[in-house]
Amino acid sequence: MLLRLGLLLCVVALSGAASVRVSVKAGEPNCEIYLLPICTREFIPACGSDGKTYSNECMLCLENMEKRSSVSIFRSGTC
C-alpha cells in the first residue's frame, strides 16, 4: 500500500513537471531553445512561410540552419 502511494506521488510530480507543447506560434521560430542538429521526433506541425509543412519547430530551425535560409512559421498545423 505504501509503495503504491509512493509511486502515485512520483507520477503526479513528474507529470506536473513535464510541459507538453501542442502547437507553435506564428512568426519567427525560437531556434535558440534547441540543441541543433538534434531534434525530437514529436509531431507538432508548423506551416513554414515557404509553404512546406515541418514536423515541428526544431525541424524548421534545422532546415534554416542547413540551407542558410530564414523561413518563418506561417501558422501552427499543416500547410
mmCIF file of the N, C-alpha and C atoms, coordinates in Angstrom:
data_MODEL
# 
_entry.id   MODEL 
# 
loop_
_atom_site.group_PDB 
_atom_site.id 
_atom_site.type_symbol 
_atom_site.label_atom_id 
_atom_site.label_alt_id 
_atom_site.label_comp_id 
_atom_site.label_asym_id 
_atom_site.label_entity_id 
_atom_site.label_seq_id 
_atom_site.pdbx_PDB_ins_code 
_atom_site.Cartn_x 
_atom_site.Cartn_y 
_atom_site.Cartn_z 
_atom_site.occupancy 
_atom_site.B_iso_or_equiv 
_atom_site.pdbx_formal_charge 
_atom_site.auth_seq_id 
_atom_site.auth_comp_id 
_atom_site.auth_asym_id 
_atom_site.auth_atom_id 
_atom_site.pdbx_PDB_model_num 
ATOM 1   N N  . MET A 1 1  ? 0.827  -1.190 0.000   1.00 0.00 ? 1  MET A N  1 
ATOM 2   C CA . MET A 1 1  ? 0.000  0.000  0.000   1.00 0.00 ? 1  MET A CA 1 
ATOM 3   C C  . MET A 1 1  ? 0.876  1.260  0.000   1.00 0.00 ? 1  MET A C  1 
ATOM 4   N N  . LEU A 1 2  ? 1.894  1.259  0.828   1.00 0.00 ? 2  LEU A N  1 
ATOM 5   C CA . LEU A 1 2  ? 2.794  2.408  0.906   1.00 0.00 ? 2  LEU A CA 1 
ATOM 6   C C  . LEU A 1 2  ? 3.561  2.582  -0.408  1.00 0.00 ? 2  LEU A C  1 
ATOM 7   N N  . LEU A 1 3  ? 3.913  1.461  -1.030  1.00 0.00 ? 3  LEU A N  1 
ATOM 8   C CA . LEU A 1 3  ? 4.610  1.508  -2.314  1.00 0.00 ? 3  LEU A CA 1 
ATOM 9   C C  . LEU A 1 3  ? 3.721  2.139  -3.386  1.00 0.00 ? 3  LEU A C  1 
ATOM 10  N N  . ARG A 1 4  ? 2.456  1.771  -3.413  1.00 0.00 ? 4  ARG A N  1 
ATOM 11  C CA . ARG A 1 4  ? 1.517  2.340  -4.387  1.00 0.00 ? 4  ARG A CA 1 
ATOM 12  C C  . ARG A 1 4  ? 1.368  3.840  -4.199  1.00 0.00 ? 4  ARG A C  1 
ATOM 13  N N  . LEU A 1 5  ? 1.281  4.262  -2.960  1.00 0.00 ? 5  LEU A N  1 
ATOM 14  C CA . LEU A 1 5  ? 1.152  5.683  -2.665  1.00 0.00 ? 5  LEU A CA 1 
ATOM 15  C C  . LEU A 1 5  ? 2.401  6.436  -3.132  1.00 0.00 ? 5  LEU A C  1 
ATOM 16  N N  . GLY A 1 6  ? 3.564  5.856  -2.876  1.00 0.00 ? 6  GLY A N  1 
ATOM 17  C CA . GLY A 1 6  ? 4.815  6.473  -3.306  1.00 0.00 ? 6  GLY A CA 1 
ATOM 18  C C  . GLY A 1 6  ? 4.898  6.584  -4.821  1.00 0.00 ? 6  GLY A C  1 
ATOM 19  N N  . LEU A 1 7  ? 4.504  5.514  -5.517  1.00 0.00 ? 7  LEU A N  1 
ATOM 20  C CA . LEU A 1 7  ? 4.512  5.540  -6.978  1.00 0.00 ? 7  LEU A CA 1 
ATOM 21  C C  . LEU A 1 7  ? 3.525  6.569  -7.522  1.00 0.00 ? 7  LEU A C  1 
ATOM 22  N N  . LEU A 1 8  ? 2.368  6.647  -6.910  1.00 0.00 ? 8  LEU A N  1 
ATOM 23  C CA . LEU A 1 8  ? 1.367  7.620  -7.335  1.00 0.00 ? 8  LEU A CA 1 
ATOM 24  C C  . LEU A 1 8  ? 1.884  9.047  -7.172  1.00 0.00 ? 8  LEU A C  1 
ATOM 25  N N  . LEU A 1 9  ? 2.532  9.316  -6.058  1.00 0.00 ? 9  LEU A N  1 
ATOM 26  C CA . LEU A 1 9  ? 3.089  10.647 -5.828  1.00 0.00 ? 9  LEU A CA 1 
ATOM 27  C C  . LEU A 1 9  ? 4.176  10.979 -6.851  1.00 0.00 ? 9  LEU A C  1 
ATOM 28  N N  . CYS A 1 10 ? 4.999  9.994  -7.189  1.00 0.00 ? 10 CYS A N  1 
ATOM 29  C CA . CYS A 1 10 ? 6.043  10.210 -8.199  1.00 0.00 ? 10 CYS A CA 1 
ATOM 30  C C  . CYS A 1 10 ? 5.436  10.524 -9.566  1.00 0.00 ? 10 CYS A C  1 
ATOM 31  N N  . VAL A 1 11 ? 4.408  9.781  -9.939  1.00 0.00 ? 11 VAL A N  1 
ATOM 32  C CA . VAL A 1 11 ? 3.755  10.004 -11.230 1.00 0.00 ? 11 VAL A CA 1 
ATOM 33  C C  . VAL A 1 11 ? 3.145  11.394 -11.289 1.00 0.00 ? 11 VAL A C  1 
ATOM 34  N N  . VAL A 1 12 ? 2.470  11.795 -10.228 1.00 0.00 ? 12 VAL A N  1 
ATOM 35  C CA . VAL A 1 12 ? 1.847  13.118 -10.188 1.00 0.00 ? 12 VAL A CA 1 
ATOM 36  C C  . VAL A 1 12 ? 2.910  14.208 -10.261 1.00 0.00 ? 12 VAL A C  1 
ATOM 37  N N  . ALA A 1 13 ? 3.989  14.044 -9.529  1.00 0.00 ? 13 ALA A N  1 
ATOM 38  C CA . ALA A 1 13 ? 5.051  15.048 -9.520  1.00 0.00 ? 13 ALA A CA 1 
ATOM 39  C C  . ALA A 1 13 ? 5.711  15.161 -10.894 1.00 0.00 ? 13 ALA A C  1 
ATOM 40  N N  . LEU A 1 14 ? 5.989  14.036 -11.524 1.00 0.00 ? 14 LEU A N  1 
ATOM 41  C CA . LEU A 1 14 ? 6.644  14.052 -12.826 1.00 0.00 ? 14 LEU A CA 1 
ATOM 42  C C  . LEU A 1 14 ? 5.734  14.561 -13.929 1.00 0.00 ? 14 LEU A C  1 
ATOM 43  N N  . SER A 1 15 ? 4.468  14.232 -13.865 1.00 0.00 ? 15 SER A N  1 
ATOM 44  C CA . SER A 1 15 ? 3.562  14.699 -14.915 1.00 0.00 ? 15 SER A CA 1 
ATOM 45  C C  . SER A 1 15 ? 3.348  16.200 -14.828 1.00 0.00 ? 15 SER A C  1 
ATOM 46  N N  . GLY A 1 16 ? 3.399  16.748 -13.650 1.00 0.00 ? 16 GLY A N  1 
ATOM 47  C CA . GLY A 1 16 ? 3.267  18.191 -13.499 1.00 0.00 ? 16 GLY A CA 1 
ATOM 48  C C  . GLY A 1 16 ? 4.507  18.924 -13.953 1.00 0.00 ? 16 GLY A C  1 
ATOM 49  N N  . ALA A 1 17 ? 5.653  18.278 -13.867 1.00 0.00 ? 17 ALA A N  1 
ATOM 50  C CA . ALA A 1 17 ? 6.914  18.916 -14.244 1.00 0.00 ? 17 ALA A CA 1 
ATOM 51  C C  . ALA A 1 17 ? 7.133  18.917 -15.750 1.00 0.00 ? 17 ALA A C  1 
ATOM 52  N N  . ALA A 1 18 ? 6.537  17.969 -16.431 1.00 0.00 ? 18 ALA A N  1 
ATOM 53  C CA . ALA A 1 18 ? 6.733  17.869 -17.879 1.00 0.00 ? 18 ALA A CA 1 
ATOM 54  C C  . ALA A 1 18 ? 5.720  18.747 -18.599 1.00 0.00 ? 18 ALA A C  1 
ATOM 55  N N  . SER A 1 19 ? 6.216  19.757 -19.276 1.00 0.00 ? 19 SER A N  1 
ATOM 56  C CA . SER A 1 19 ? 5.309  20.608 -20.044 1.00 0.00 ? 19 SER A CA 1 
ATOM 57  C C  . SER A 1 19 ? 5.248  20.080 -21.467 1.00 0.00 ? 19 SER A C  1 
ATOM 58  N N  . VAL A 1 20 ? 4.067  19.895 -21.962 1.00 0.00 ? 20 VAL A N  1 
ATOM 59  C CA . VAL A 1 20 ? 3.874  19.359 -23.298 1.00 0.00 ? 20 VAL A CA 1 
ATOM 60  C C  . VAL A 1 20 ? 3.405  20.483 -24.210 1.00 0.00 ? 20 VAL A C  1 
ATOM 61  N N  . ARG A 1 21 ? 4.125  20.676 -25.262 1.00 0.00 ? 21 ARG A N  1 
ATOM 62  C CA . ARG A 1 21 ? 3.788  21.719 -26.219 1.00 0.00 ? 21 ARG A CA 1 
ATOM 63  C C  . ARG A 1 21 ? 2.933  21.106 -27.317 1.00 0.00 ? 21 ARG A C  1 
ATOM 64  N N  . VAL A 1 22 ? 1.805  21.689 -27.601 1.00 0.00 ? 22 VAL A N  1 
ATOM 65  C CA . VAL A 1 22 ? 0.905  21.113 -28.591 1.00 0.00 ? 22 VAL A CA 1 
ATOM 66  C C  . VAL A 1 22 ? 0.748  21.967 -29.840 1.00 0.00 ? 22 VAL A C  1 
ATOM 67  N N  . SER A 1 23 ? 1.329  23.147 -29.854 1.00 0.00 ? 23 SER A N  1 
ATOM 68  C CA . SER A 1 23 ? 1.273  23.980 -31.046 1.00 0.00 ? 23 SER A CA 1 
ATOM 69  C C  . SER A 1 23 ? 2.451  24.953 -31.045 1.00 0.00 ? 23 SER A C  1 
ATOM 70  N N  . VAL A 1 24 ? 2.651  25.583 -32.166 1.00 0.00 ? 24 VAL A N  1 
ATOM 71  C CA . VAL A 1 24 ? 3.700  26.592 -32.293 1.00 0.00 ? 24 VAL A CA 1 
ATOM 72  C C  . VAL A 1 24 ? 3.043  27.931 -32.590 1.00 0.00 ? 24 VAL A C  1 
ATOM 73  N N  . LYS A 1 25 ? 3.759  29.005 -32.323 1.00 0.00 ? 25 LYS A N  1 
ATOM 74  C CA . LYS A 1 25 ? 3.241  30.344 -32.593 1.00 0.00 ? 25 LYS A CA 1 
ATOM 75  C C  . LYS A 1 25 ? 3.743  30.824 -33.948 1.00 0.00 ? 25 LYS A C  1 
ATOM 76  N N  . ALA A 1 26 ? 2.880  31.545 -34.644 1.00 0.00 ? 26 ALA A N  1 
ATOM 77  C CA . ALA A 1 26 ? 3.274  32.129 -35.926 1.00 0.00 ? 26 ALA A CA 1 
ATOM 78  C C  . ALA A 1 26 ? 4.343  33.190 -35.692 1.00 0.00 ? 26 ALA A C  1 
ATOM 79  N N  . GLY A 1 27 ? 5.213  33.341 -36.661 1.00 0.00 ? 27 GLY A N  1 
ATOM 80  C CA . GLY A 1 27 ? 6.277  34.336 -36.570 1.00 0.00 ? 27 GLY A CA 1 
ATOM 81  C C  . GLY A 1 27 ? 7.643  33.689 -36.653 1.00 0.00 ? 27 GLY A C  1 
ATOM 82  N N  . GLU A 1 28 ? 8.621  34.350 -36.094 1.00 0.00 ? 28 GLU A N  1 
ATOM 83  C CA . GLU A 1 28 ? 9.983  33.835 -36.121 1.00 0.00 ? 28 GLU A CA 1 
ATOM 84  C C  . GLU A 1 28 ? 10.109 32.629 -35.187 1.00 0.00 ? 28 GLU A C  1 
ATOM 85  N N  . PRO A 1 29 ? 10.725 31.536 -35.646 1.00 0.00 ? 29 PRO A N  1 
ATOM 86  C CA . PRO A 1 29 ? 10.907 30.373 -34.778 1.00 0.00 ? 29 PRO A CA 1 
ATOM 87  C C  . PRO A 1 29 ? 11.906 30.678 -33.663 1.00 0.00 ? 29 PRO A C  1 
ATOM 88  N N  . ASN A 1 30 ? 11.707 30.053 -32.531 1.00 0.00 ? 30 ASN A N  1 
ATOM 89  C CA . ASN A 1 30 ? 12.594 30.241 -31.379 1.00 0.00 ? 30 ASN A CA 1 
ATOM 90  C C  . ASN A 1 30 ? 13.686 29.164 -31.422 1.00 0.00 ? 30 ASN A C  1 
ATOM 91  N N  . CYS A 1 31 ? 14.642 29.319 -32.305 1.00 0.00 ? 31 CYS A N  1 
ATOM 92  C CA . CYS A 1 31 ? 15.659 28.295 -32.550 1.00 0.00 ? 31 CYS A CA 1 
ATOM 93  C C  . CYS A 1 31 ? 16.691 28.178 -31.433 1.00 0.00 ? 31 CYS A C  1 
ATOM 94  N N  . GLU A 1 32 ? 16.803 29.183 -30.599 1.00 0.00 ? 32 GLU A N  1 
ATOM 95  C CA . GLU A 1 32 ? 17.810 29.166 -29.535 1.00 0.00 ? 32 GLU A CA 1 
ATOM 96  C C  . GLU A 1 32 ? 17.546 28.086 -28.485 1.00 0.00 ? 32 GLU A C  1 
ATOM 97  N N  . ILE A 1 33 ? 16.318 27.596 -28.398 1.00 0.00 ? 33 ILE A N  1 
ATOM 98  C CA . ILE A 1 33 ? 15.998 26.611 -27.355 1.00 0.00 ? 33 ILE A CA 1 
ATOM 99  C C  . ILE A 1 33 ? 16.346 25.184 -27.761 1.00 0.00 ? 33 ILE A C  1 
ATOM 100 N N  . TYR A 1 34 ? 16.771 24.981 -29.011 1.00 0.00 ? 34 TYR A N  1 
ATOM 101 C CA . TYR A 1 34 ? 17.063 23.635 -29.495 1.00 0.00 ? 34 TYR A CA 1 
ATOM 102 C C  . TYR A 1 34 ? 18.566 23.392 -29.572 1.00 0.00 ? 34 TYR A C  1 
ATOM 103 N N  . LEU A 1 35 ? 18.948 22.135 -29.397 1.00 0.00 ? 35 LEU A N  1 
ATOM 104 C CA . LEU A 1 35 ? 20.354 21.726 -29.500 1.00 0.00 ? 35 LEU A CA 1 
ATOM 105 C C  . LEU A 1 35 ? 20.603 21.204 -30.914 1.00 0.00 ? 35 LEU A C  1 
ATOM 106 N N  . LEU A 1 36 ? 20.530 22.102 -31.872 1.00 0.00 ? 36 LEU A N  1 
ATOM 107 C CA . LEU A 1 36 ? 20.693 21.706 -33.271 1.00 0.00 ? 36 LEU A CA 1 
ATOM 108 C C  . LEU A 1 36 ? 22.067 21.092 -33.493 1.00 0.00 ? 36 LEU A C  1 
ATOM 109 N N  . PRO A 1 37 ? 22.192 20.043 -34.260 1.00 0.00 ? 37 PRO A N  1 
ATOM 110 C CA . PRO A 1 37 ? 21.257 19.475 -35.212 1.00 0.00 ? 37 PRO A CA 1 
ATOM 111 C C  . PRO A 1 37 ? 20.386 18.351 -34.655 1.00 0.00 ? 37 PRO A C  1 
ATOM 112 N N  . ILE A 1 38 ? 20.208 18.290 -33.357 1.00 0.00 ? 38 ILE A N  1 
ATOM 113 C CA . ILE A 1 38 ? 19.409 17.221 -32.756 1.00 0.00 ? 38 ILE A CA 1 
ATOM 114 C C  . ILE A 1 38 ? 17.989 17.717 -32.515 1.00 0.00 ? 38 ILE A C  1 
ATOM 115 N N  . CYS A 1 39 ? 17.021 17.064 -33.146 1.00 0.00 ? 39 CYS A N  1 
ATOM 116 C CA . CYS A 1 39 ? 15.608 17.392 -32.953 1.00 0.00 ? 39 CYS A CA 1 
ATOM 117 C C  . CYS A 1 39 ? 14.855 16.141 -32.518 1.00 0.00 ? 39 CYS A C  1 
ATOM 118 N N  . THR A 1 40 ? 13.824 16.336 -31.707 1.00 0.00 ? 40 THR A N  1 
ATOM 119 C CA . THR A 1 40 ? 12.986 15.212 -31.293 1.00 0.00 ? 40 THR A CA 1 
ATOM 120 C C  . THR A 1 40 ? 12.055 14.829 -32.436 1.00 0.00 ? 40 THR A C  1 
ATOM 121 N N  . ARG A 1 41 ? 11.432 13.676 -32.315 1.00 0.00 ? 41 ARG A N  1 
ATOM 122 C CA . ARG A 1 41 ? 10.540 13.195 -33.363 1.00 0.00 ? 41 ARG A CA 1 
ATOM 123 C C  . ARG A 1 41 ? 9.070  13.462 -33.051 1.00 0.00 ? 41 ARG A C  1 
ATOM 124 N N  . GLU A 1 42 ? 8.789  14.354 -32.109 1.00 0.00 ? 42 GLU A N  1 
ATOM 125 C CA . GLU A 1 42 ? 7.396  14.658 -31.794 1.00 0.00 ? 42 GLU A CA 1 
ATOM 126 C C  . GLU A 1 42 ? 6.754  15.395 -32.965 1.00 0.00 ? 42 GLU A C  1 
ATOM 127 N N  . PHE A 1 43 ? 5.475  15.123 -33.193 1.00 0.00 ? 43 PHE A N  1 
ATOM 128 C CA . PHE A 1 43 ? 4.767  15.724 -34.318 1.00 0.00 ? 43 PHE A CA 1 
ATOM 129 C C  . PHE A 1 43 ? 3.910  16.873 -33.823 1.00 0.00 ? 43 PHE A C  1 
ATOM 130 N N  . ILE A 1 44 ? 4.448  18.080 -33.983 1.00 0.00 ? 44 ILE A N  1 
ATOM 131 C CA . ILE A 1 44 ? 3.740  19.318 -33.662 1.00 0.00 ? 44 ILE A CA 1 
ATOM 132 C C  . ILE A 1 44 ? 3.905  20.183 -34.909 1.00 0.00 ? 44 ILE A C  1 
ATOM 133 N N  . PRO A 1 45 ? 3.095  19.915 -35.942 1.00 0.00 ? 45 PRO A N  1 
ATOM 134 C CA . PRO A 1 45 ? 3.336  20.511 -37.251 1.00 0.00 ? 45 PRO A CA 1 
ATOM 135 C C  . PRO A 1 45 ? 3.327  22.033 -37.260 1.00 0.00 ? 45 PRO A C  1 
ATOM 136 N N  . ALA A 1 46 ? 4.191  22.565 -38.110 1.00 0.00 ? 46 ALA A N  1 
ATOM 137 C CA . ALA A 1 46 ? 4.284  24.006 -38.321 1.00 0.00 ? 46 ALA A CA 1 
ATOM 138 C C  . ALA A 1 46 ? 4.322  24.254 -39.822 1.00 0.00 ? 46 ALA A C  1 
ATOM 139 N N  . CYS A 1 47 ? 3.481  25.158 -40.283 1.00 0.00 ? 47 CYS A N  1 
ATOM 140 C CA . CYS A 1 47 ? 3.463  25.536 -41.691 1.00 0.00 ? 47 CYS A CA 1 
ATOM 141 C C  . CYS A 1 47 ? 4.462  26.664 -41.883 1.00 0.00 ? 47 CYS A C  1 
ATOM 142 N N  . GLY A 1 48 ? 5.482  26.425 -42.681 1.00 0.00 ? 48 GLY A N  1 
ATOM 143 C CA . GLY A 1 48 ? 6.507  27.430 -42.920 1.00 0.00 ? 48 GLY A CA 1 
ATOM 144 C C  . GLY A 1 48 ? 6.072  28.468 -43.937 1.00 0.00 ? 48 GLY A C  1 
ATOM 145 N N  . SER A 1 49 ? 6.725  29.603 -43.910 1.00 0.00 ? 49 SER A N  1 
ATOM 146 C CA . SER A 1 49 ? 6.418  30.674 -44.863 1.00 0.00 ? 49 SER A CA 1 
ATOM 147 C C  . SER A 1 49 ? 6.769  30.276 -46.294 1.00 0.00 ? 49 SER A C  1 
ATOM 148 N N  . ASP A 1 50 ? 7.465  29.153 -46.455 1.00 0.00 ? 50 ASP A N  1 
ATOM 149 C CA . ASP A 1 50 ? 7.796  28.626 -47.776 1.00 0.00 ? 50 ASP A CA 1 
ATOM 150 C C  . ASP A 1 50 ? 6.737  27.657 -48.297 1.00 0.00 ? 50 ASP A C  1 
ATOM 151 N N  . GLY A 1 51 ? 5.643  27.477 -47.533 1.00 0.00 ? 51 GLY A N  1 
ATOM 152 C CA . GLY A 1 51 ? 4.566  26.588 -47.946 1.00 0.00 ? 51 GLY A CA 1 
ATOM 153 C C  . GLY A 1 51 ? 4.806  25.129 -47.624 1.00 0.00 ? 51 GLY A C  1 
ATOM 154 N N  . LYS A 1 52 ? 5.870  24.824 -46.920 1.00 0.00 ? 52 LYS A N  1 
ATOM 155 C CA . LYS A 1 52 ? 6.217  23.448 -46.557 1.00 0.00 ? 52 LYS A CA 1 
ATOM 156 C C  . LYS A 1 52 ? 5.792  23.182 -45.119 1.00 0.00 ? 52 LYS A C  1 
ATOM 157 N N  . THR A 1 53 ? 5.260  21.973 -44.865 1.00 0.00 ? 53 THR A N  1 
ATOM 158 C CA . THR A 1 53 ? 4.910  21.582 -43.508 1.00 0.00 ? 53 THR A CA 1 
ATOM 159 C C  . THR A 1 53 ? 6.115  20.924 -42.853 1.00 0.00 ? 53 THR A C  1 
ATOM 160 N N  . TYR A 1 54 ? 6.504  21.430 -41.698 1.00 0.00 ? 54 TYR A N  1 
ATOM 161 C CA . TYR A 1 54 ? 7.605  20.868 -40.915 1.00 0.00 ? 54 TYR A CA 1 
ATOM 162 C C  . TYR A 1 54 ? 7.005  20.083 -39.763 1.00 0.00 ? 54 TYR A C  1 
ATOM 163 N N  . SER A 1 55 ? 7.631  18.969 -39.403 1.00 0.00 ? 55 SER A N  1 
ATOM 164 C CA . SER A 1 55 ? 7.069  18.124 -38.348 1.00 0.00 ? 55 SER A CA 1 
ATOM 165 C C  . SER A 1 55 ? 7.065  18.809 -36.993 1.00 0.00 ? 55 SER A C  1 
ATOM 166 N N  . ASN A 1 56 ? 7.968  19.751 -36.781 1.00 0.00 ? 56 ASN A N  1 
ATOM 167 C CA . ASN A 1 56 ? 7.968  20.559 -35.560 1.00 0.00 ? 56 ASN A CA 1 
ATOM 168 C C  . ASN A 1 56 ? 8.870  21.780 -35.776 1.00 0.00 ? 56 ASN A C  1 
ATOM 169 N N  . GLU A 1 57 ? 8.845  22.686 -34.827 1.00 0.00 ? 57 GLU A N  1 
ATOM 170 C CA . GLU A 1 57 ? 9.615  23.929 -34.940 1.00 0.00 ? 57 GLU A CA 1 
ATOM 171 C C  . GLU A 1 57 ? 11.111 23.659 -35.061 1.00 0.00 ? 57 GLU A C  1 
ATOM 172 N N  . CYS A 1 58 ? 11.589 22.655 -34.352 1.00 0.00 ? 58 CYS A N  1 
ATOM 173 C CA . CYS A 1 58 ? 13.013 22.328 -34.395 1.00 0.00 ? 58 CYS A CA 1 
ATOM 174 C C  . CYS A 1 58 ? 13.446 21.933 -35.805 1.00 0.00 ? 58 CYS A C  1 
ATOM 175 N N  . MET A 1 59 ? 12.612 21.165 -36.497 1.00 0.00 ? 59 MET A N  1 
ATOM 176 C CA . MET A 1 59 ? 12.954 20.759 -37.859 1.00 0.00 ? 59 MET A CA 1 
ATOM 177 C C  . MET A 1 59 ? 12.986 21.956 -38.805 1.00 0.00 ? 59 MET A C  1 
ATOM 178 N N  . LEU A 1 60 ? 12.124 22.934 -38.576 1.00 0.00 ? 60 LEU A N  1 
ATOM 179 C CA . LEU A 1 60 ? 12.159 24.169 -39.355 1.00 0.00 ? 60 LEU A CA 1 
ATOM 180 C C  . LEU A 1 60 ? 13.470 24.903 -39.088 1.00 0.00 ? 60 LEU A C  1 
ATOM 181 N N  . CYS A 1 61 ? 13.854 24.975 -37.830 1.00 0.00 ? 61 CYS A N  1 
ATOM 182 C CA . CYS A 1 61 ? 15.118 25.629 -37.459 1.00 0.00 ? 61 CYS A CA 1 
ATOM 183 C C  . CYS A 1 61 ? 16.314 24.908 -38.077 1.00 0.00 ? 61 CYS A C  1 
ATOM 184 N N  . LEU A 1 62 ? 16.274 23.590 -38.071 1.00 0.00 ? 62 LEU A N  1 
ATOM 185 C CA . LEU A 1 62 ? 17.360 22.801 -38.650 1.00 0.00 ? 62 LEU A CA 1 
ATOM 186 C C  . LEU A 1 62 ? 17.490 23.078 -40.145 1.00 0.00 ? 62 LEU A C  1 
ATOM 187 N N  . GLU A 1 63 ? 16.373 23.127 -40.836 1.00 0.00 ? 63 GLU A N  1 
ATOM 188 C CA . GLU A 1 63 ? 16.414 23.428 -42.272 1.00 0.00 ? 63 GLU A CA 1 
ATOM 189 C C  . GLU A 1 63 ? 16.953 24.835 -42.513 1.00 0.00 ? 63 GLU A C  1 
ATOM 190 N N  . ASN A 1 64 ? 16.541 25.785 -41.691 1.00 0.00 ? 64 ASN A N  1 
ATOM 191 C CA . ASN A 1 64 ? 17.079 27.149 -41.816 1.00 0.00 ? 64 ASN A CA 1 
ATOM 192 C C  . ASN A 1 64 ? 18.591 27.153 -41.633 1.00 0.00 ? 64 ASN A C  1 
ATOM 193 N N  . MET A 1 65 ? 19.067 26.380 -40.663 1.00 0.00 ? 65 MET A N  1 
ATOM 194 C CA . MET A 1 65 ? 20.500 26.328 -40.390 1.00 0.00 ? 65 MET A CA 1 
ATOM 195 C C  . MET A 1 65 ? 21.250 25.673 -41.555 1.00 0.00 ? 65 MET A C  1 
ATOM 196 N N  . GLU A 1 66 ? 20.738 24.539 -42.029 1.00 0.00 ? 66 GLU A N  1 
ATOM 197 C CA . GLU A 1 66 ? 21.429 23.796 -43.085 1.00 0.00 ? 66 GLU A CA 1 
ATOM 198 C C  . GLU A 1 66 ? 21.426 24.530 -44.422 1.00 0.00 ? 66 GLU A C  1 
ATOM 199 N N  . LYS A 1 67 ? 20.319 25.194 -44.744 1.00 0.00 ? 67 LYS A N  1 
ATOM 200 C CA . LYS A 1 67 ? 20.199 25.865 -46.045 1.00 0.00 ? 67 LYS A CA 1 
ATOM 201 C C  . LYS A 1 67 ? 20.464 27.361 -45.967 1.00 0.00 ? 67 LYS A C  1 
ATOM 202 N N  . ARG A 1 68 ? 20.828 27.825 -44.768 1.00 0.00 ? 68 ARG A N  1 
ATOM 203 C CA . ARG A 1 68 ? 21.090 29.255 -44.547 1.00 0.00 ? 68 ARG A CA 1 
ATOM 204 C C  . ARG A 1 68 ? 19.934 30.110 -45.065 1.00 0.00 ? 68 ARG A C  1 
ATOM 205 N N  . SER A 1 69 ? 18.726 29.660 -44.682 1.00 0.00 ? 69 SER A N  1 
ATOM 206 C CA . SER A 1 69 ? 17.525 30.379 -45.089 1.00 0.00 ? 69 SER A CA 1 
ATOM 207 C C  . SER A 1 69 ? 16.882 31.027 -43.871 1.00 0.00 ? 69 SER A C  1 
ATOM 208 N N  . SER A 1 70 ? 15.783 31.698 -44.083 1.00 0.00 ? 70 SER A N  1 
ATOM 209 C CA . SER A 1 70 ? 15.103 32.371 -42.973 1.00 0.00 ? 70 SER A CA 1 
ATOM 210 C C  . SER A 1 70 ? 13.597 32.144 -43.051 1.00 0.00 ? 70 SER A C  1 
ATOM 211 N N  . VAL A 1 71 ? 13.217 30.870 -43.147 1.00 0.00 ? 71 VAL A N  1 
ATOM 212 C CA . VAL A 1 71 ? 11.802 30.513 -43.182 1.00 0.00 ? 71 VAL A CA 1 
ATOM 213 C C  . VAL A 1 71 ? 11.202 30.787 -41.811 1.00 0.00 ? 71 VAL A C  1 
ATOM 214 N N  . SER A 1 72 ? 10.063 31.449 -41.792 1.00 0.00 ? 72 SER A N  1 
ATOM 215 C CA . SER A 1 72 ? 9.369  31.703 -40.528 1.00 0.00 ? 72 SER A CA 1 
ATOM 216 C C  . SER A 1 72 ? 8.153  30.787 -40.437 1.00 0.00 ? 72 SER A C  1 
ATOM 217 N N  . ILE A 1 73 ? 7.482  30.817 -39.309 1.00 0.00 ? 73 ILE A N  1 
ATOM 218 C CA . ILE A 1 73 ? 6.289  29.999 -39.109 1.00 0.00 ? 73 ILE A CA 1 
ATOM 219 C C  . ILE A 1 73 ? 5.085  30.809 -39.567 1.00 0.00 ? 73 ILE A C  1 
ATOM 220 N N  . PHE A 1 74 ? 4.406  30.319 -40.606 1.00 0.00 ? 74 PHE A N  1 
ATOM 221 C CA . PHE A 1 74 ? 3.226  30.992 -41.131 1.00 0.00 ? 74 PHE A CA 1 
ATOM 222 C C  . PHE A 1 74 ? 2.036  30.762 -40.205 1.00 0.00 ? 74 PHE A C  1 
ATOM 223 N N  . ARG A 1 75 ? 1.884  29.499 -39.767 1.00 0.00 ? 75 ARG A N  1 
ATOM 224 C CA . ARG A 1 75 ? 0.819  29.160 -38.820 1.00 0.00 ? 75 ARG A CA 1 
ATOM 225 C C  . ARG A 1 75 ? 1.099  27.798 -38.197 1.00 0.00 ? 75 ARG A C  1 
ATOM 226 N N  . SER A 1 76 ? 0.426  27.523 -37.111 1.00 0.00 ? 76 SER A N  1 
ATOM 227 C CA . SER A 1 76 ? 0.503  26.219 -36.464 1.00 0.00 ? 76 SER A CA 1 
ATOM 228 C C  . SER A 1 76 ? -0.311 25.225 -37.286 1.00 0.00 ? 76 SER A C  1 
ATOM 229 N N  . GLY A 1 77 ? 0.170  24.006 -37.385 1.00 0.00 ? 77 GLY A N  1 
ATOM 230 C CA . GLY A 1 77 ? -0.540 22.981 -38.145 1.00 0.00 ? 77 GLY A CA 1 
ATOM 231 C C  . GLY A 1 77 ? 0.071  22.784 -39.520 1.00 0.00 ? 77 GLY A C  1 
ATOM 232 N N  . THR A 1 78 ? -0.580 21.946 -40.307 1.00 0.00 ? 78 THR A N  1 
ATOM 233 C CA . THR A 1 78 ? -0.074 21.645 -41.644 1.00 0.00 ? 78 THR A CA 1 
ATOM 234 C C  . THR A 1 78 ? -0.442 22.754 -42.621 1.00 0.00 ? 78 THR A C  1 
ATOM 235 N N  . CYS A 1 79 ? 0.291  22.818 -43.705 1.00 0.00 ? 79 CYS A N  1 
ATOM 236 C CA . CYS A 1 79 ? 0.028  23.840 -44.743 1.00 0.00 ? 79 CYS A CA 1 
ATOM 237 C C  . CYS A 1 79 ? -1.150 23.436 -45.616 1.00 0.00 ? 79 CYS A C  1 
# 
